[in-house]
């Protein structure tokens, strides 16, 4: 017996960011957003990944700056210098 099915998939929605920007703590994923010269922890919900990038489907808005280097050394409220 042979069957053919068509499945309609909705387009992916979210923001693709470098996987290196994501940290995990207690089973929860988060990133550090950069706001007013300081790093702030922001929980995120992740979707698909391709090895180098991961899709953030909830918790991050387009245009928000995130830390992508030295992420392991950051702490909530620490002063940072932003590069663009």
Buried (B, 14 or more C-beta within 10 A) or exposed (E): EEEEEEEEEEEEEBBBBBBBBBBEEEEEBBBBBBEEEBBBBBEBEBBEEEEEBBBBBEBBEEEEBBBBEEBEEBEEEEEBEEEE
